[in-house]
Amino acid sequence: MKVKVGIEKPKEEEPSALPLPVSQPLPAQHVTVVQPEPRKQPGSTCWFVWSILATIFCCLPCGVVGLAHAMIAKHEGERGNSVSYRERMYQAKCWTSWSLGIGTAVFITVCVFVGLYMRWYYWYLWY
């Protein structure tokens, strides 16, 4: 049994194998390529600034995580990746809000304890 290996030449009887005559021009083809412009997302400077402030004045660990998410969201927005941009902005918002909330709660608690201590201290001195 013989096995042929390789490419066979097309038979001359087939019409698809015949070359086009030179006298017939090819039909004109117009190709228009339209590339969509990447949509720019609005900058994430709002949560970026809030994250910096929350990191400095409130809760350091939560503020750092919020700051990292805000920076990543800014880069995703510049690249035009809107899904990742929205997810990262949501994460930045959550972590920054937690940082602000924890910092505010600690500040109020310290003020209340200092106020109670001062009231007790002055009451003890005067009476």
Residue frames as qw, qx, qy, qz and C-alpha x, y, z in Angstrom:
[[0.000, 0.891, 0.455, 0.000, 0.00, 0.00, 0.00],
 [0.436, 0.275, 0.006, 0.857, 1.43, 3.36, -1.06],
 [0.209, -0.831, -0.397, 0.328, 0.94, 6.48, 1.05],
 [0.401, 0.632, 0.113, 0.654, 1.48, 9.90, -0.50],
 [0.439, -0.654, -0.268, 0.554, 3.10, 12.50, 1.70],
 [0.267, -0.137, 0.216, 0.929, 3.19, 16.14, 0.71],
 [0.357, 0.578, 0.234, -0.696, 1.08, 18.60, -1.20],
 [0.535, 0.343, 0.688, 0.350, -0.45, 17.64, -4.50],
 [0.004, -0.136, 0.276, 0.952, -0.66, 20.12, -7.33],
 [0.530, 0.413, 0.439, -0.596, -4.26, 21.09, -8.16],
 [0.530, 0.315, 0.719, 0.322, -5.76, 19.58, -11.21],
 [0.073, -0.124, 0.293, 0.945, -6.04, 21.87, -14.20],
 [0.143, -0.460, -0.753, -0.448, -9.68, 21.01, -14.80],
 [0.259, -0.668, -0.576, 0.392, -10.82, 22.78, -11.62],
 [0.199, 0.821, 0.229, 0.483, -11.93, 26.38, -12.29],
 [0.445, -0.895, 0.008, 0.027, -10.69, 27.63, -8.92],
 [0.749, -0.344, 0.278, 0.493, -7.15, 26.59, -9.70],
 [0.541, 0.548, 0.306, 0.560, -7.00, 28.61, -12.90],
 [0.293, -0.308, -0.142, 0.894, -5.38, 32.03, -12.60],
 [0.268, 0.809, 0.367, -0.372, -7.47, 35.13, -13.30],
 [0.602, 0.531, 0.274, 0.529, -6.90, 36.64, -16.71],
 [0.388, -0.223, -0.092, 0.889, -4.83, 39.83, -16.68],
 [0.011, -0.338, -0.398, -0.853, -7.34, 41.77, -18.77],
 [0.447, -0.685, -0.507, -0.272, -10.07, 41.65, -16.07],
 [0.042, 0.501, -0.432, 0.749, -9.56, 44.25, -13.33],
 [0.315, -0.292, -0.824, 0.370, -10.30, 43.27, -9.76],
 [0.223, -0.815, -0.425, -0.325, -13.28, 45.02, -8.18],
 [0.122, 0.530, -0.351, 0.762, -12.38, 48.05, -6.07],
 [0.607, -0.518, -0.585, 0.143, -12.65, 47.50, -2.36],
 [0.048, -0.680, 0.206, -0.702, -12.93, 50.35, 0.09],
 [0.668, -0.340, -0.594, 0.292, -11.96, 49.51, 3.63],
 [0.144, -0.728, 0.157, -0.651, -12.56, 51.93, 6.46],
 [0.607, -0.183, -0.661, 0.401, -11.10, 51.12, 9.86],
 [0.300, -0.735, 0.014, -0.608, -12.67, 52.92, 12.79],
 [0.525, -0.050, -0.692, 0.493, -10.98, 52.59, 16.14],
 [0.397, -0.827, -0.341, -0.206, -13.01, 53.71, 19.14],
 [0.144, 0.624, -0.427, 0.639, -11.30, 56.20, 21.37],
 [0.470, -0.235, -0.765, 0.374, -10.77, 54.95, 24.90],
 [0.333, -0.810, -0.272, -0.398, -13.18, 56.54, 27.30],
 [0.275, 0.315, -0.545, 0.726, -11.45, 58.43, 30.03],
 [0.489, -0.623, -0.605, 0.082, -12.90, 57.98, 33.49],
 [0.154, -0.911, 0.077, -0.376, -13.05, 60.97, 35.77],
 [0.360, 0.474, -0.651, 0.471, -9.99, 61.21, 37.98],
 [0.711, -0.457, -0.532, 0.054, -9.95, 59.51, 41.34],
 [0.276, 0.384, -0.373, 0.798, -8.36, 62.47, 43.07],
 [0.540, -0.557, -0.009, -0.631, -11.36, 62.85, 45.38],
 [0.926, -0.367, -0.063, -0.063, -10.84, 59.51, 47.15],
 [0.732, 0.293, -0.277, 0.549, -7.11, 59.83, 46.65],
 [0.027, 0.556, -0.278, 0.783, -7.00, 63.04, 48.71],
 [0.717, -0.494, 0.056, -0.489, -9.43, 61.70, 51.31],
 [0.958, -0.079, -0.232, 0.148, -7.32, 58.56, 51.63],
 [0.498, 0.385, -0.352, 0.693, -4.18, 60.60, 52.24],
 [0.274, -0.542, 0.227, -0.761, -5.94, 62.68, 54.89],
 [0.881, -0.349, -0.064, -0.314, -7.48, 59.60, 56.53],
 [0.863, 0.109, -0.340, 0.357, -4.08, 57.91, 56.61],
 [0.298, 0.416, -0.360, 0.780, -2.43, 60.89, 58.30],
 [0.280, -0.371, 0.287, -0.837, -5.13, 61.95, 60.75],
 [0.820, -0.209, 0.037, -0.532, -7.30, 58.88, 61.40],
 [0.886, -0.211, 0.411, -0.034, -6.62, 55.16, 61.19],
 [0.023, -0.658, 0.639, 0.399, -3.29, 54.40, 59.53],
 [0.367, -0.050, 0.907, 0.203, -3.89, 50.77, 58.39],
 [0.441, 0.625, 0.637, -0.094, -7.30, 51.38, 56.80],
 [0.197, 0.891, -0.060, -0.406, -6.12, 54.63, 55.25],
 [0.170, -0.509, 0.726, 0.430, -3.12, 52.95, 53.61],
 [0.394, 0.236, 0.874, 0.159, -5.34, 50.26, 52.06],
 [0.333, 0.816, 0.414, -0.227, -7.77, 52.95, 50.83],
 [0.019, 0.816, -0.341, -0.467, -4.86, 54.92, 49.40],
 [0.294, -0.232, 0.846, 0.380, -3.57, 51.88, 47.52],
 [0.389, 0.508, 0.767, 0.048, -7.00, 51.19, 46.02],
 [0.216, 0.894, 0.156, -0.360, -7.38, 54.85, 45.02],
 [0.086, -0.650, 0.567, 0.498, -4.02, 54.82, 43.21],
 [0.325, 0.045, 0.899, 0.290, -4.84, 51.59, 41.38],
 [0.344, 0.708, 0.598, -0.153, -8.26, 53.00, 40.42],
 [0.106, 0.845, -0.145, -0.505, -6.61, 56.11, 39.02],
 [0.131, -0.410, 0.771, 0.469, -4.35, 54.00, 36.78],
 [0.333, 0.323, 0.880, 0.099, -7.25, 51.79, 35.67],
 [0.283, 0.820, 0.363, -0.339, -9.25, 54.89, 34.75],
 [0.041, 0.735, -0.415, -0.535, -6.37, 56.23, 32.68],
 [0.193, -0.160, 0.901, 0.355, -6.15, 52.92, 30.82],
 [0.510, 0.039, -0.346, -0.787, -9.89, 52.99, 30.11],
 [0.365, -0.140, -0.920, 0.028, -10.77, 49.84, 32.08],
 [0.386, -0.432, 0.001, -0.815, -14.09, 51.04, 33.48],
 [0.829, -0.352, -0.394, -0.187, -15.11, 47.83, 35.28],
 [0.717, -0.113, -0.409, 0.553, -11.91, 47.58, 37.30],
 [0.105, 0.357, -0.133, 0.918, -11.99, 51.36, 37.82],
 [0.563, -0.496, -0.148, -0.644, -15.43, 51.21, 39.45],
 [0.865, -0.304, -0.391, 0.082, -14.49, 48.22, 41.62],
 [0.591, 0.040, -0.333, 0.734, -11.32, 49.88, 42.88],
 [0.109, -0.432, 0.047, -0.894, -13.10, 53.17, 43.52],
 [0.729, -0.489, -0.271, -0.394, -15.70, 51.32, 45.58],
 [0.828, -0.209, -0.367, 0.369, -12.95, 49.62, 47.58],
 [0.343, 0.242, -0.215, 0.882, -11.13, 52.93, 48.08],
 [0.382, -0.514, -0.102, -0.761, -14.38, 54.52, 49.26],
 [0.828, -0.427, -0.339, -0.131, -15.06, 51.69, 51.73],
 [0.750, -0.117, -0.332, 0.559, -11.59, 51.59, 53.25],
 [0.180, 0.322, -0.124, 0.921, -11.32, 55.38, 53.47],
 [0.524, -0.541, -0.190, -0.630, -14.76, 55.61, 55.07],
 [0.847, -0.377, -0.354, 0.123, -13.80, 52.98, 57.63],
 [0.571, 0.078, -0.268, 0.772, -10.62, 54.89, 58.38],
 [0.105, -0.432, 0.013, -0.896, -12.52, 58.15, 58.86],
 [0.701, -0.502, -0.294, -0.413, -15.15, 56.43, 60.99],
 [0.819, -0.264, -0.368, 0.352, -12.62, 54.72, 63.25],
 [0.397, 0.189, -0.199, 0.876, -10.60, 57.91, 63.63],
 [0.313, -0.497, -0.093, -0.804, -13.71, 59.93, 64.50],
 [0.798, -0.461, -0.344, -0.179, -14.88, 57.32, 67.01],
 [0.726, -0.127, -0.346, 0.581, -11.48, 57.25, 68.71],
 [0.159, 0.328, -0.099, 0.926, -11.38, 61.05, 68.84],
 [0.523, -0.528, -0.178, -0.645, -14.86, 61.30, 70.39],
 [0.849, -0.360, -0.378, 0.084, -14.07, 58.54, 72.89],
 [0.575, 0.032, -0.302, 0.760, -10.85, 60.25, 73.97],
 [0.090, -0.426, 0.007, -0.900, -12.66, 63.60, 74.34],
 [0.696, -0.517, -0.281, -0.412, -15.38, 62.00, 76.49],
 [0.831, -0.279, -0.354, 0.326, -12.86, 60.24, 78.75],
 [0.395, 0.177, -0.205, 0.878, -10.71, 63.36, 79.10],
 [0.304, -0.504, -0.113, -0.801, -13.82, 65.40, 79.89],
 [0.795, -0.487, -0.312, -0.184, -14.98, 62.92, 82.50],
 [0.745, -0.109, -0.329, 0.571, -11.52, 62.72, 84.02],
 [0.189, 0.314, -0.119, 0.923, -11.17, 66.51, 84.19],
 [0.512, -0.553, -0.195, -0.627, -14.62, 66.83, 85.72],
 [0.849, -0.409, -0.323, 0.086, -13.79, 64.23, 88.34],
 [0.628, 0.074, -0.259, 0.730, -10.34, 65.76, 88.97],
 [0.013, -0.406, 0.067, -0.911, -11.67, 69.30, 89.48],
 [0.670, -0.537, -0.249, -0.447, -14.55, 68.04, 91.61],
 [0.841, -0.262, -0.349, 0.320, -12.08, 66.15, 93.79],
 [0.434, 0.190, -0.214, 0.854, -9.87, 69.27, 94.19],
 [0.208, -0.443, -0.029, -0.871, -12.70, 71.61, 95.09],
 [0.732, -0.454, -0.068, -0.503, -14.60, 69.37, 97.48]]
